[in-house]
Amino acid sequence: MAAVLVALLCLLPLVVVLAKALEAGAGEAFSLVWRPRVGELMRNTLSLLALTGVLATVLGVGAAWLVERTAVPWAGLWRVAFVAPLAVPAFVNSFAWSSLVPGFEGLAGAVIVTTLSYFPFVFLPVAALLRSTDPGLEEASRALGNGPWRTFARVGLAQVRPALLGGVLLVLLHLLAEYGALEMLRFPTFTTAILDQFEVAFDSRSGSVLAVVLIGLATLLLTLEVLARGRTRYVAVGSGAARRPTRASLGRALPAALLGLAALAVLALGVPLWSIGTWLGRADQALEPVALGPALRSTLVLGLVAALVTTAATLPAAWLVARSRSRVALLLERVTYLAASLPGVVVALALITLTIGFARPLYQTTTALVVAYVVLFIPLAMVSTRAAIATVRPELADAARALGDGPVRTFVRVQAPLMLRGTLAGTALVFVAVTTELTATLLLAPTGTRTLATAFWDASASLDYAAAAPFAAAMVVLSAPLTWLLLRGGHEEPRP
Amino acid sequence: MTTLRLEGISASHPRTPVLHDIDLTVASGTTTAVLGPSGCGKTTLLRVVAGFMRPDTGTVRLGDEVVAGPGTWVPPERRGFGYVAQEGNLFPHLDVAANISYGLPRAERRARGRVAELLEVVGLPADLAGRRPDQLSGGQQQRVALARSLARRPGIVLLDEPFSALDPELRVATRDAVAAALRHERATVVLVTHDHAEALSFADQVAVLHDGGLVQVGAPPEVYTAPSDRRSAVSLGEACFLPGVLEDGVVRCALGRLAAPGASGSGPCEVVLRPEQLVLGPVASGIAHGVVTRTEYFGHDALVELRLDGDRAPVLRARITGAPPPVAGDEVSVTVRGDAHLLAAPAAG
């Protein structure tokens, strides 16, 4: 029951935005969509998706293969270096680049910044899979006369395909939702246009019509991913202890490989950190006095509250999805993932429409903001929590029952302690996501509430880079544990 | 010590019946092995006794108490049994001592005396108490699981294939340790297994389960030498089946005239012989002759497959110990040691 309520909550923004757009009527909606301006937005959005999608795939897969499957030294270091960029929000990264390189904007700038910010979404799952897959299949391919390169192309890539598709989908959905980075680089897409429309004209109807186009694009991407994934399954036939993959020797290509990895690490991690550091050093040149304290406090409170509420809201659905393979459970799972693909701007628009129309006292309140965070980040908590629940095998509950514990005591003594770590990891992920959320916060935060992200945004919008830097640094510091959380993920399944 | 009585138990998973009309009594302090191939419903039977699953019909009695029956249902935590599953199912977040003392009242959990005592009962060193489950070998995990299930001094212990996940050598050692510990506790034991050697050696009573129904229940030598039908005979080990004709307590078959004590009536029947009842000799001796078609050599003994002379003669398997076994192509004579057992006895009179 609780699970169904949560799913409905996730669907709410979709319904509201569609209803608002329909309000415009078919004729007006058509004229709102069929404009040269929308054509330009579509062209921009699609070229960004294509270019960044391809670049992130190449960099992510290439780096993952070098780090996990070749004898390149310092694999552990590279692993950290290629996940850590996720701790630098994309809009902070674009601030770092554009404040450092004059005239850094437009399509080229957008592609560079978003690629460097988002390629870890491809690197992380592909590297994890390459590290854990049994080398048996690749040895079989070698025995059948394929060299290492052909083997990687014909067997290795096929094995990492699910992880690769998932990673690329994540990159593309983030690109659709990205506001801060692209606005700063003056590269208009649907998301930035919706926000501009709203801020300039306070026009949520034409915004909603654009949002429907955005939802359409997201749904199309989700569908494409499902189709590309297909019904294939990769199962290990026969058991036996899994072996560690063998690492290919790079020979004379080693210096080039090392150089490439170092360059990627410098561009993705070194440049933003150095740039933020430089501006921090010039903090005395700030035009406005920097009030880090209040922004930090409200960010921490919002993050904590939203993370706890999100975890609590996720538990029933996660339990159902992990334990039951019924149609209802699968539907619930799909619904939360569909909500995950909704850009923050859509969720924010929907909540504005709802609160103005039906719950005026909630308009521009912390409550509405927290609800937006919950809807946006439930899927994040869902993934960790579901995995945590899945590790608690039902047989353990049987064992506890046989030892004299009723269902409640069994939960307290066995299931809850086993789920705790994974669930808390999910809570931490949500916390980090909230502390760096910009789009929905800009639209929904009560007047006078400044978070690190919005304070940073105001300062950098008035080109006061020295004043923006402390907020950027605070966000990076708060997000840094994310690297550890993500690298650790999936390695903690307790064995019986 | 508790007597277990099952009366008319039927149980089903959604849309598939699993057990039907099971009647079984396990006397207090004895061990019963439920033997059957995978998928025959033996784990379901154990789960019904445990209370992890409700039977559709029938009653389960533990001692004098009805724990499942029409209008009665006692949840597993109040049935007071010990339970050891195939994978042990130790709690991964607790160390060995905490696992073993899990079922004890809070006050007793502190006092580590019982933990040390139980570790000794299952034959494990006391310094294992601080280890975590993932630092134990499979055999050690199973022994800890047994110690955990014995902590509350249950009247009955249910074992669900507890040795099948272990390596062969470890399996025998663990089984011996478990048997000794259970004897020490004088518990009533139900063991579920698909391994006939395990069932015959471990238990006082063997219940052969097939397709959800009990085929035969009896003491190990009884069910082995006098199986009630083909399914029971095959479940318990190698068997040869021969057509024969019974007359005055003697059966005539391809291996000559064999004594069949206890069989009455006359007419066509089916004889079952165990491989170790067949004695091979030089061709000059014996009544029946045959040619060896295949030999499986195990070291301590050998299984010899042979075909008797004559058309449509049945294939027999004989277990040979000692001397080097004959090889394929050798001609041998066959005689029978001991009495014949009849499966389908002819109608009396």
Boltz contact constraints between the chains, C-beta under 6 A:
constraints:
  - contact:
      token1: [A, 395]
      token2: [B, 85]
      max_distance: 6.0
  - contact:
      token1: [A, 395]
      token2: [B, 89]
      max_distance: 6.0
  - contact:
      token1: [A, 396]
      token2: [B, 89]
      max_distance: 6.0
  - contact:
      token1: [A, 398]
      token2: [B, 52]
      max_distance: 6.0
  - contact:
      token1: [A, 399]
      token2: [B, 89]
      max_distance: 6.0
  - contact:
      token1: [A, 401]
      token2: [B, 76]
      max_distance: 6.0
  - contact:
      token1: [A, 401]
      token2: [B, 77]
      max_distance: 6.0
  - contact:
      token1: [A, 402]
      token2: [B, 76]
      max_distance: 6.0
  - contact:
      token1: [A, 402]
      token2: [B, 83]
      max_distance: 6.0
  - contact:
      token1: [A, 403]
      token2: [B, 102]
      max_distance: 6.0
  - contact:
      token1: [A, 403]
      token2: [B, 103]
      max_distance: 6.0
  - contact:
      token1: [A, 404]
      token2: [B, 77]
      max_distance: 6.0
  - contact:
      token1: [A, 404]
      token2: [B, 103]
      max_distance: 6.0
  - contact:
      token1: [A, 405]
      token2: [B, 77]
      max_distance: 6.0
  - contact:
      token1: [A, 406]
      token2: [B, 77]
      max_distance: 6.0
  - contact:
      token1: [A, 414]
      token2: [B, 91]
      max_distance: 6.0
  - contact:
      token1: [A, 417]
      token2: [B, 93]
      max_distance: 6.0
  - contact:
      token1: [A, 418]
      token2: [B, 93]
      max_distance: 6.0
  - contact:
      token1: [A, 494]
      token2: [B, 92]
      max_distance: 6.0
  - contact:
      token1: [A, 495]
      token2: [B, 134]
      max_distance: 6.0
  - contact:
      token1: [A, 496]
      token2: [B, 87]
      max_distance: 6.0
